[in-house]
Structures are given as structure tokens and as C-alpha cells.
């Protein structure tokens, strides 16, 4: 393969002139994860290998966001593929999960935290399946950087330290959360933090394979923890778990095929919103009008997802029906000059980790891992360093709803890796974290990249909105005053002209369809960077 020019834009820094940078690129939210992924590529590994190694490191160095107690979704593409390969690594509710039992325990809504919010951890099985199908390196080798970081410790970065400090009171009151504190407090920026329990768990997985978590000693520890706390999860749930290979949903925006994973994920929100906007002239209106149209499209798409998305086996509306042009045309008629006030899913934001990787052969991986809310359920399994996710918090307690709590059901899921194509090949490998902010951030990124022709760094660091519910929208610090004033005139309730938190951290790699040149950007809202081989 001939040497091509590669350019890295570190969002928040001055743009650098084009210069030779090698042939692989990784963008994610922590420098140690970038380093691990680049080392994998330099040793001959591909984008899938690199993404898995980075994800494992992120579970150590960004523990509030991800870990082997959480879930993973991913898209992978290699030259010769017509479309990306998708994997749904989300775990299911326990077999004993039951709405009536929840009511007998005094709960009239799904608990946000605690053992009853826990679903089966799916990330590890998804990593293994990806590696078996598309990887070139064994999981044991790819876990080595994460094991070292947990055993030897790592320097806590500033933004992670800030988030950690805010969570310390919750960790102190949680079951096992003290494992993530140092002397009763959160570690400060620049301090070295060690997690020997997690190091031992990762080393056991490296030695024994993923069975350690699903049938072996770690599975027994998880089941014992759940039993002690009165949870539903047991060994049978862990043993029964398998990831699912899926065909991505395909949408289109300005002639670009956009790929997202199908439900139980919320990728359909992105595709429906883009489908609505595709019939509107976003590139020909002023900035406040463009923001207004994006907000309205996001509202309508979320309203549909909130009503129809859940475990695919229990959905009564196919996601493709929400992307049908006749349906989009009818929905598009709802978008006017004034803010819609009655699209009220009532959704909230949270955090996750995302990795974009492109290897020297042109292979791509878009991978996202999560515990859902910070530190997930706040349950840390005794002696393992494993924090269990709280994805079950997203279930509904209406038995007729497609997202109803029930045995072995998958909940509505927020994590959505994505790719955009041009000339039948990947053009953008991208994603954003932030729970229900993820679709909103993706729509805003794509509009800037496609409608406005922005460079990746410019698109990533630009201020964003976050629709909350009804006519309420939060605007990030730095939003231009004319945009704020225009949205207020159109009836939007600007509830918070907020700082940089809560608006989603994005990573983007753009691939030139002619030369193959790479241009990456890492969100300044996080501590990450872009790296090249």
C-alpha cells in the first residue's frame, strides 16, 4: 500500500499542516487507550484488535463509564464488504425479572441503581465474538495493557478526576463502591490509582477465556453478590448469554449511506431524524433556523423510539417502517416555525466510552462500551473490581410496551456506534457518548460535516444543544447569541445555557475516498486524543 498523507486535528488545538503520519488511526477518550490501540496496530493487529484493546483499557482508566460489567455494540468493516458487520453485545434481564415481583418490593418504577437494575454483562462476549470473526490477535494479548494499568496504576486525568469527585458520595453509600475510592475519596488529577482486584479478574479472563466471567469463578462471584443483595441475576443468566450478529440499519443523508445498529439500540433515532432533515434545506438557512430544524427532528424521532423500540422480539413496529419515505414525509409536515411542545419522552443524559479505529489496510471498527449511568448500578462485586451495569433502569413497567421488563428481555439501549459511507466505502467512523445525547450529537456532527463542510475538529468542538423534553432544550456554553435569541423567539424553552458537561464526547475519523488520507478529531470535552501509527 502506498504511503499517503495523514492529518490529525486534535480538537481544541490549532490545525496543523498536512504531514505524513503513517497508515493507521485511533480516536478515543483517554491517551492510554489510544496508546494501547496503536501498539496493537504497530505489531500487525487490525482495527478490531485495536478497538478491543482500547476498550479494555478504558474500563480501567475511565471506570465510571465502562468495564467488563457493562455492554458493547460495534460495527466492523474490511475492504470487500458491502456493508459493515454489526454486533449487539447487550445483556438481557435475568430470567426471574418480573414486574409483579418489583411491585411487591415496593417499586412502582424501575430502580435506577442497585441490584434490581442489573442486566447480564455483555461486553466481554462481544469482544470475543468480534475477535473470532474479524480479529487477528487473541483476547489474552489484547487485555495485557488493561491488566498493567489496573495492577501498576495509572495517572488520573483532569476531566475524569472531576467526574469521579462528583460521584464519591454515591460510591461511599453503595455496595462495594469503596473499591473505586482512595482513602475514602476520589483520586485527584495526576494521582496514581491502582485496582488490584480488577487486575486479578482481567488476568483470570486472559488465562481462562471469557468463561471465567460467564461460567467460572467470576460468574459465581457475581451470582453470589446478586443473591446476597436480593437480586434476580443468577448463574443460569450468565451461562445463557450470547451476543447477536445483526445487519445494520441503513439510512441516508444528502446521498451518504449512514449505518447504525438496529433495536434494541436507539440508532433508529439518528436515521429517522436525518431522514426528516434530508427533505429540509439545512445548508441554505441561517444558523438559528438550522438548530431549530435539528431540534424538532430529534424530538419527533425520540418520540417514535420511546413508543416503539425495545427487545426486537417484542416490537410491533419494524424500525424500517420509521425510515420509510412516505412516513418521513408525513412526520416532516409536523415541523414548522415554532417549537413542538408535546413530544415528551422525558429522557435524560449519562456517559459511556467510544473508540474509532482505522487500520493500515483500510479496515474500520466503530465500537462503544458502557455501564449506562456513571458506575452503573453502583454495585461492585466483592473481590473482583467488576462494576455491574444498570441497563435494566431503562425498562418500562407497562406489560404492553415493547420495552417492558420481562424474563431474558433486552432493554432499550442508548449506545450507538456509527459509520457514514461515500463511494461505497467508509467515509466517517464516528460516535458520541452521553446516553440519550448520543443521537443528538451524531445528528449535529453530521450536519456540520455534510451541510456546512466543516473539518472534523471544527465539527467536534462546536457547541451543541441537548433536547430535554417538550419545548425544553439546553444549550452549551459558547452557543452564539443569535442562535439563543432565535430559538427563544420560536418558542423553545432554553432551560440552561450550560457549561461543557452533558453534551456528549465525540470521536471522528474521516477517510478520504480518493487518497485514503485520514483526518481525526477527539472531543475536547474528554481527556482523549487522536493517534496515528
C-alpha positions as CSV (number, residue, x, y, z in Angstrom):
1,X,0.0,0.0,0.0
2,X,1.5,3.4,-1.0
3,X,2.3,6.0,1.6
4,X,-0.4,8.6,1.8
5,X,-0.7,11.9,3.7
6,X,-2.4,11.6,7.0
7,X,-3.5,14.6,9.0
8,X,-4.6,14.7,12.7
9,X,-6.7,17.5,14.0
10,X,-6.8,17.5,17.8
11,X,-10.0,19.3,18.6
12,X,-9.2,22.4,20.7
13,X,-5.7,22.8,19.2
14,X,-4.6,24.9,16.2
15,X,-5.0,23.0,13.0
16,X,-1.7,21.6,11.9
17,X,-0.5,21.5,8.2
18,X,-0.7,18.1,6.4
19,X,2.2,15.9,7.1
20,X,3.0,12.1,6.7
21,X,1.6,10.3,9.8
22,X,1.5,6.6,8.9
23,X,-1.3,4.4,8.0
24,X,-3.5,3.7,11.0
25,X,-5.5,5.9,13.3
26,X,-7.3,5.7,16.6
27,X,-9.5,8.2,18.4
28,X,-10.9,7.7,21.9
29,X,-11.3,9.5,25.2
30,X,-8.1,8.5,27.1
31,X,-4.4,8.7,26.0
32,X,-3.6,5.3,27.5
33,X,-6.3,3.6,25.5
34,X,-5.0,5.3,22.3
35,X,-1.5,4.1,23.0
36,X,-2.7,0.6,23.6
37,X,-4.6,0.5,20.3
38,X,-1.7,2.0,18.3
39,X,0.7,-0.6,19.8
40,X,-1.6,-3.3,18.6
41,X,-1.6,-1.9,15.1
42,X,2.1,-1.4,15.0
43,X,2.5,-5.1,15.9
44,X,0.3,-6.1,13.0
45,X,-3.1,-6.1,14.5
46,X,-6.1,-4.7,12.8
47,X,-8.8,-2.2,13.7
48,X,-10.9,-4.7,15.6
49,X,-8.0,-5.9,17.6
50,X,-7.0,-2.2,18.4
51,X,-10.6,-1.2,19.4
52,X,-10.9,-4.2,21.8
53,X,-7.6,-3.4,23.4
54,X,-8.6,0.3,23.8
55,X,-12.0,-0.6,25.2
56,X,-10.4,-2.9,27.8
57,X,-8.0,-0.1,28.9
58,X,-10.9,2.4,29.1
59,X,-12.6,0.0,31.6
60,X,-9.7,0.6,33.9
61,X,-8.9,4.3,33.4
62,X,-12.4,5.6,32.9
63,X,-14.2,3.3,35.4
64,X,-17.3,5.3,35.9
65,X,-18.2,4.9,32.2
66,X,-17.3,1.4,31.2
67,X,-16.0,-2.0,32.2
68,X,-16.4,-5.8,31.8
69,X,-19.6,-5.5,33.8
70,X,-21.2,-3.5,31.0
71,X,-22.3,-3.9,27.4
72,X,-20.8,-3.3,23.9
73,X,-22.1,-2.6,20.4
74,X,-19.8,-2.4,17.4
75,X,-19.6,-2.1,13.6
76,X,-16.7,-3.6,11.7
77,X,-15.8,-3.2,8.0
78,X,-13.0,-4.5,5.9
79,X,-12.2,-4.0,2.2
80,X,-14.6,-6.1,0.1
81,X,-17.6,-5.8,2.5
82,X,-20.7,-4.2,1.0
83,X,-21.9,-3.1,4.4
84,X,-20.5,-3.1,7.9
85,X,-20.9,-6.2,10.1
86,X,-22.8,-5.4,13.3
87,X,-22.8,-7.0,16.7
88,X,-25.2,-6.4,19.6
89,X,-23.5,-7.3,22.8
90,X,-26.2,-6.1,25.1
91,X,-27.1,-8.3,28.1
92,X,-30.6,-9.5,28.9
93,X,-32.7,-9.2,32.0
94,X,-32.5,-12.1,34.4
95,X,-34.9,-15.0,33.9
96,X,-36.6,-14.1,37.3
97,X,-37.2,-10.5,36.4
98,X,-40.8,-9.7,37.0
99,X,-43.0,-6.6,37.1
100,X,-45.3,-8.0,39.8
101,X,-42.3,-9.0,42.0
102,X,-40.9,-5.5,41.6
103,X,-44.3,-4.1,42.8
104,X,-44.3,-6.5,45.8
105,X,-41.0,-5.0,46.8
106,X,-42.5,-1.5,46.8
107,X,-41.2,-0.3,43.4
108,X,-43.6,1.5,41.1
109,X,-40.9,2.4,38.6
110,X,-37.6,0.7,37.6
111,X,-34.9,1.4,40.1
112,X,-32.2,3.5,38.6
113,X,-29.4,1.9,40.8
114,X,-28.9,-1.2,42.8
115,X,-29.0,-4.9,42.1
116,X,-32.5,-4.9,40.5
117,X,-31.3,-2.6,37.8
118,X,-28.6,-5.1,36.7
119,X,-28.7,-6.9,33.4
120,X,-26.2,-9.6,32.2
121,X,-22.8,-8.1,31.3
122,X,-22.4,-8.4,27.5
123,X,-19.2,-6.5,26.6
124,X,-16.7,-9.3,27.1
125,X,-18.6,-11.8,25.0
126,X,-19.0,-9.2,22.2
127,X,-15.2,-8.5,22.3
128,X,-14.5,-12.3,22.0
129,X,-17.0,-12.7,19.1
130,X,-15.6,-9.8,17.2
131,X,-12.1,-11.1,17.6
132,X,-13.1,-14.6,16.4
133,X,-14.9,-13.2,13.4
134,X,-12.7,-10.3,12.4
135,X,-9.7,-10.1,14.7
136,X,-6.1,-11.4,14.3
137,X,-5.0,-11.3,17.9
138,X,-6.1,-13.4,21.0
139,X,-8.1,-11.6,23.7
140,X,-5.4,-12.6,26.2
141,X,-2.8,-10.5,24.4
142,X,-5.2,-7.5,24.0
143,X,-6.0,-7.5,27.7
144,X,-2.4,-7.0,28.7
145,X,-2.3,-3.2,28.7
146,X,-5.5,-3.1,30.8
147,X,-4.1,-5.6,33.3
148,X,-0.9,-3.5,33.6
149,X,-2.9,-0.3,34.1
150,X,-5.0,-1.9,36.8
151,X,-2.1,-3.6,38.5
152,X,0.6,-0.9,38.3
153,X,-1.8,2.0,38.4
154,X,-2.5,5.0,36.1
155,X,-2.4,8.7,36.5
156,X,-5.9,10.1,36.7
157,X,-6.6,12.7,34.0
158,X,-8.3,16.0,34.8
159,X,-11.8,15.6,33.4
160,X,-12.1,12.0,34.7
161,X,-10.9,13.3,38.2
162,X,-13.6,16.0,38.1
163,X,-16.4,13.5,37.3
164,X,-15.0,11.0,39.8
165,X,-15.1,13.6,42.6
166,X,-18.7,14.3,42.0
167,X,-19.6,10.7,42.3
168,X,-17.7,10.0,45.5
169,X,-20.7,10.5,47.9
170,X,-22.7,7.9,45.9
171,X,-19.8,5.4,45.9
172,X,-19.4,5.8,49.7
173,X,-23.0,4.7,50.2
174,X,-23.1,2.0,47.5
175,X,-22.4,-1.7,47.8
176,X,-18.7,-2.2,47.2
177,X,-18.2,1.3,45.7
178,X,-15.4,2.0,48.1
179,X,-13.2,-0.1,45.7
180,X,-13.2,3.0,43.5
181,X,-12.1,5.4,46.2
182,X,-8.6,6.1,47.6
183,X,-8.7,6.6,51.4
184,X,-12.4,7.4,51.3
185,X,-12.2,10.0,48.5
186,X,-12.0,10.1,44.7
187,X,-8.4,10.2,43.3
188,X,-7.3,13.7,42.2
189,X,-5.9,14.6,38.8
190,X,-2.3,13.5,38.5
191,X,-2.6,10.9,41.3
192,X,-1.9,7.3,40.6
193,X,-4.8,4.9,41.1
194,X,-4.4,1.1,41.3
195,X,-7.2,-1.5,41.1
196,X,-5.6,-4.9,42.1
197,X,-8.9,-6.7,42.3
198,X,-9.8,-5.8,38.7
199,X,-6.2,-6.6,37.6
200,X,-6.7,-10.2,39.0
201,X,-10.1,-10.5,37.3
202,X,-8.7,-9.4,33.9
203,X,-5.7,-11.7,34.3
204,X,-8.0,-14.6,35.1
205,X,-10.0,-13.9,31.9
206,X,-6.8,-13.7,29.9
207,X,-5.7,-17.1,31.3
208,X,-9.0,-18.9,31.2
209,X,-11.0,-17.1,28.5
210,X,-14.4,-15.4,28.8
211,X,-15.8,-18.5,30.5
212,X,-14.3,-17.1,33.7
213,X,-17.0,-14.4,33.6
214,X,-19.9,-16.4,32.3
215,X,-19.5,-19.9,33.9
216,X,-16.4,-19.8,36.1
217,X,-15.2,-18.2,39.3
218,X,-16.2,-14.6,38.3
219,X,-19.7,-15.8,37.4
220,X,-20.0,-17.5,40.8
221,X,-18.9,-14.2,42.5
222,X,-21.5,-12.2,40.5
223,X,-24.3,-14.6,41.3
224,X,-23.3,-14.7,44.9
225,X,-23.3,-10.9,45.1
226,X,-26.7,-10.7,43.5
227,X,-28.1,-13.4,45.8
228,X,-26.8,-11.5,48.9
229,X,-28.4,-8.3,47.7
230,X,-31.7,-9.8,46.8
231,X,-31.3,-9.6,43.1
232,X,-32.7,-11.7,40.3
233,X,-29.4,-12.4,38.4
234,X,-28.0,-16.0,38.8
235,X,-25.6,-18.4,37.1
236,X,-28.1,-19.5,34.6
237,X,-28.5,-16.0,33.2
238,X,-24.8,-15.6,32.8
239,X,-24.4,-19.1,31.2
240,X,-27.2,-18.4,28.7
241,X,-25.8,-15.1,27.4
242,X,-24.7,-14.8,23.8
243,X,-24.0,-11.7,21.6
244,X,-26.1,-11.4,18.4
245,X,-24.8,-10.6,15.0
246,X,-27.1,-8.1,13.3
247,X,-27.5,-6.4,9.9
248,X,-27.1,-2.7,10.4
249,X,-29.9,-0.3,9.6
250,X,-29.2,1.9,6.6
251,X,-30.4,5.4,6.3
252,X,-29.3,8.2,4.0
253,X,-28.4,11.9,4.4
254,X,-27.6,14.0,1.4
255,X,-26.7,10.9,-0.6
256,X,-24.4,9.4,2.1
257,X,-25.4,6.0,3.4
258,X,-25.4,6.1,7.2
259,X,-25.2,2.8,9.2
260,X,-26.5,2.3,12.7
261,X,-27.3,-0.8,14.7
262,X,-31.0,-1.9,14.9
263,X,-33.0,-2.1,18.1
264,X,-32.8,-2.7,20.9
265,X,-30.4,0.3,20.3
266,X,-31.5,3.8,19.5
267,X,-29.6,4.2,16.2
268,X,-33.0,4.4,14.5
269,X,-33.4,7.9,16.2
270,X,-30.4,9.1,14.3
271,X,-31.6,7.7,11.0
272,X,-35.2,9.0,11.4
273,X,-34.0,12.5,12.4
274,X,-31.6,12.6,9.4
275,X,-34.4,11.3,7.2
276,X,-36.6,14.1,8.3
277,X,-33.9,16.7,7.8
278,X,-32.9,15.3,4.4
279,X,-36.0,16.9,3.0
280,X,-35.2,20.3,4.5
281,X,-32.6,22.8,3.3
282,X,-30.3,22.9,6.3
283,X,-27.3,24.2,4.2
284,X,-29.4,27.2,2.9
285,X,-30.8,28.6,6.2
286,X,-29.2,30.7,8.9
287,X,-27.7,29.1,11.9
288,X,-30.6,29.6,14.4
289,X,-33.0,28.1,11.8
290,X,-30.7,25.1,11.3
291,X,-30.6,24.5,15.0
292,X,-34.4,24.8,15.3
293,X,-34.9,22.2,12.5
294,X,-32.5,19.8,14.0
295,X,-34.1,20.1,17.5
296,X,-37.6,19.4,16.0
297,X,-36.4,16.4,14.0
298,X,-34.7,15.0,17.1
299,X,-37.9,15.4,19.1
300,X,-40.1,13.5,16.6
301,X,-37.6,10.7,16.2
302,X,-37.2,10.3,20.0
303,X,-41.0,10.2,20.4
304,X,-41.2,7.3,18.0
305,X,-38.3,5.4,19.5
306,X,-39.7,5.9,23.0
307,X,-43.0,4.4,21.9
308,X,-41.8,1.6,19.7
309,X,-38.2,0.5,20.5
310,X,-37.4,-2.4,22.8
311,X,-36.4,-6.0,22.6
312,X,-36.8,-6.8,18.9
313,X,-38.7,-10.0,19.7
314,X,-41.4,-7.9,21.3
315,X,-41.6,-4.9,19.0
316,X,-44.8,-4.5,16.9
317,X,-43.4,-1.9,14.5
318,X,-40.3,-2.7,12.4
319,X,-37.6,0.0,12.6
320,X,-37.6,0.2,8.8
321,X,-41.2,1.5,8.9
322,X,-39.9,4.6,10.8
323,X,-37.5,5.2,7.9
324,X,-39.9,4.8,5.1
325,X,-40.0,7.9,2.9
326,X,-43.8,8.2,3.0
327,X,-43.8,8.0,6.8
328,X,-40.9,10.5,7.0
329,X,-42.8,12.9,4.7
330,X,-45.9,12.8,6.9
331,X,-43.8,13.4,10.0
332,X,-41.9,16.1,8.3
333,X,-45.1,18.1,8.0
334,X,-45.1,18.4,11.8
335,X,-42.0,20.6,11.7
336,X,-42.9,24.3,11.5
337,X,-41.5,27.6,12.5
338,X,-42.4,27.1,16.2
339,X,-41.1,24.6,18.7
340,X,-43.2,21.5,19.2
341,X,-44.3,21.3,22.9
342,X,-45.7,17.9,23.2
343,X,-43.0,15.4,22.2
344,X,-42.2,14.3,25.7
345,X,-40.2,11.1,26.1
346,X,-38.7,12.6,29.2
347,X,-35.2,11.3,28.5
348,X,-32.0,12.1,30.4
349,X,-28.3,12.1,29.7
350,X,-25.4,10.0,31.0
351,X,-22.0,8.7,29.8
352,X,-20.1,5.9,28.0
353,X,-16.9,5.3,26.1
354,X,-16.4,5.2,22.3
355,X,-13.4,4.1,20.1
356,X,-12.9,4.8,16.4
357,X,-10.2,2.8,14.7
358,X,-8.9,2.6,11.1
359,X,-6.1,0.2,10.3
360,X,-3.3,0.3,7.7
361,X,-5.3,-2.0,5.3
362,X,-8.3,0.3,5.4
363,X,-10.3,-1.9,7.9
364,X,-12.5,0.1,10.3
365,X,-14.1,-0.5,13.7
366,X,-16.7,1.7,15.4
367,X,-17.1,0.4,19.0
368,X,-18.9,1.7,22.0
369,X,-19.0,0.3,25.6
370,X,-20.9,1.4,28.6
371,X,-22.1,0.8,32.2
372,X,-25.0,3.3,31.4
373,X,-25.1,5.7,34.3
374,X,-21.8,6.6,36.0
375,X,-20.6,3.5,37.8
376,X,-23.7,1.7,36.5
377,X,-25.7,0.1,39.3
378,X,-23.1,1.2,41.9
379,X,-22.7,-2.5,42.8
380,X,-19.1,-3.7,42.7
381,X,-18.8,-7.5,43.0
382,X,-16.8,-8.4,46.1
383,X,-13.1,-9.0,45.5
384,X,-13.3,-8.6,41.7
385,X,-13.3,-4.9,40.9
386,X,-16.2,-5.6,38.5
387,X,-18.9,-2.8,38.5
388,X,-22.2,-4.1,37.3
389,X,-24.2,-2.0,34.8
390,X,-27.7,-0.7,35.4
391,X,-29.2,-1.0,31.9
392,X,-32.3,-2.5,33.5
393,X,-33.2,1.0,34.6
394,X,-34.4,1.7,31.1
395,X,-37.2,-1.0,31.2
396,X,-40.9,0.1,31.3
397,X,-43.3,-1.4,33.8
398,X,-46.2,-1.4,31.3
399,X,-46.6,-5.0,30.2
400,X,-48.0,-4.0,26.8
401,X,-45.0,-1.8,26.0
402,X,-42.3,-3.4,23.7
403,X,-39.7,-2.3,26.2
404,X,-41.5,-3.9,29.2
405,X,-39.4,-5.6,31.9
406,X,-39.6,-9.4,31.5
407,X,-37.5,-12.5,31.7
408,X,-34.4,-12.5,29.4
409,X,-35.5,-9.4,27.6
410,X,-33.1,-6.8,26.3
411,X,-33.8,-3.2,27.3
412,X,-33.9,-0.1,25.2
413,X,-30.2,0.7,24.7
414,X,-28.5,4.1,24.2
415,X,-25.1,3.1,22.8
416,X,-24.8,3.5,19.1
417,X,-21.6,3.1,17.0
418,X,-21.9,4.6,13.6
419,X,-20.3,4.8,10.1
420,X,-21.1,7.0,7.1
421,X,-20.1,5.9,3.6
422,X,-19.1,7.7,0.4
423,X,-18.5,5.9,-2.9
424,X,-19.4,2.5,-1.3
425,X,-16.6,2.8,1.3
426,X,-16.4,4.1,4.8
427,X,-16.0,7.9,4.9
428,X,-16.7,8.6,8.6
429,X,-16.1,6.3,11.5
430,X,-17.7,8.1,14.4
431,X,-19.7,8.0,17.6
432,X,-20.6,10.1,20.6
433,X,-21.1,9.3,24.3
434,X,-23.7,10.7,26.6
435,X,-26.7,8.4,26.9
436,X,-29.7,10.0,25.2
437,X,-27.4,12.8,23.9
438,X,-25.7,10.3,21.6
439,X,-28.3,10.5,18.7
440,X,-28.5,14.3,19.1
441,X,-24.7,14.7,19.0
442,X,-24.5,12.5,15.9
443,X,-27.1,14.5,14.0
444,X,-25.3,17.7,14.9
445,X,-21.9,16.3,13.9
446,X,-23.2,15.1,10.5
447,X,-25.0,18.3,9.7
448,X,-21.8,20.3,10.3
449,X,-19.7,17.8,8.3
450,X,-22.0,17.4,5.4
451,X,-24.2,20.5,5.3
452,X,-21.5,23.0,6.3
453,X,-18.4,21.2,5.0
454,X,-16.7,21.5,8.4
455,X,-13.4,19.8,9.2
456,X,-13.7,17.0,11.8
457,X,-12.0,19.1,14.6
458,X,-14.3,22.0,13.9
459,X,-17.4,19.9,13.9
460,X,-16.4,18.1,17.1
461,X,-15.6,21.1,19.2
462,X,-18.6,23.2,18.1
463,X,-21.2,23.9,20.8
464,X,-24.2,21.6,20.9
465,X,-27.8,21.5,22.0
466,X,-29.4,18.8,24.2
467,X,-33.1,18.5,23.8
468,X,-34.6,17.5,27.2
469,X,-38.4,17.1,26.8
470,X,-41.3,19.1,25.3
471,X,-40.1,22.5,24.3
472,X,-37.1,22.5,26.7
473,X,-33.6,22.5,25.3
474,X,-30.2,23.0,26.9
475,X,-27.6,25.0,25.0
476,X,-23.9,24.5,25.6
477,X,-21.6,27.3,26.6
478,X,-20.4,29.1,23.5
479,X,-23.7,28.8,21.6
480,X,-23.9,32.0,19.5
481,X,-26.2,34.7,21.0
482,X,-28.2,35.0,17.7
483,X,-29.0,31.2,18.0
484,X,-30.1,31.5,21.6
485,X,-32.3,34.5,20.7
486,X,-33.7,32.9,17.6
487,X,-34.7,29.7,19.5
488,X,-36.4,31.7,22.2
489,X,-38.4,33.6,19.6
490,X,-39.5,30.2,18.1
491,X,-40.9,29.1,21.4
492,X,-38.1,26.9,22.7
493,X,-37.6,27.0,26.4
494,X,-33.8,27.4,26.9
495,X,-33.6,25.8,30.4
496,X,-29.8,26.0,30.8
497,X,-27.1,27.8,28.9
498,X,-24.8,25.2,30.4
499,X,-21.1,24.6,30.6
500,X,-19.3,21.8,28.7
501,X,-20.7,18.8,30.7
502,X,-23.6,16.7,29.5
503,X,-23.3,17.4,25.7
504,X,-21.6,14.2,24.7
505,X,-18.0,13.5,23.9
506,X,-17.4,12.6,20.2
507,X,-14.6,10.9,18.2
508,X,-14.4,11.1,14.4
509,X,-12.1,9.6,11.8
510,X,-12.7,10.8,8.2
511,X,-11.3,8.8,5.3
512,X,-10.7,10.5,2.0
513,X,-12.5,8.3,-0.6
514,X,-9.9,9.0,-3.2
515,X,-6.5,9.1,-1.5
516,X,-7.4,7.2,1.7
517,X,-5.9,10.0,3.8
518,X,-7.2,10.1,7.4
519,X,-8.3,13.1,9.4
520,X,-9.2,12.6,13.0
521,X,-10.7,14.6,15.8
522,X,-11.0,13.9,19.6
523,X,-13.6,15.8,21.6
524,X,-12.1,18.5,24.0
525,X,-15.0,17.6,26.4
526,X,-12.9,14.5,27.2
527,X,-9.3,13.7,28.0
528,X,-8.6,11.8,24.8
529,X,-6.6,12.3,21.7
530,X,-6.1,11.1,18.1
531,X,-3.1,8.9,17.4
532,X,-1.5,7.5,14.3
533,X,0.8,4.6,13.6
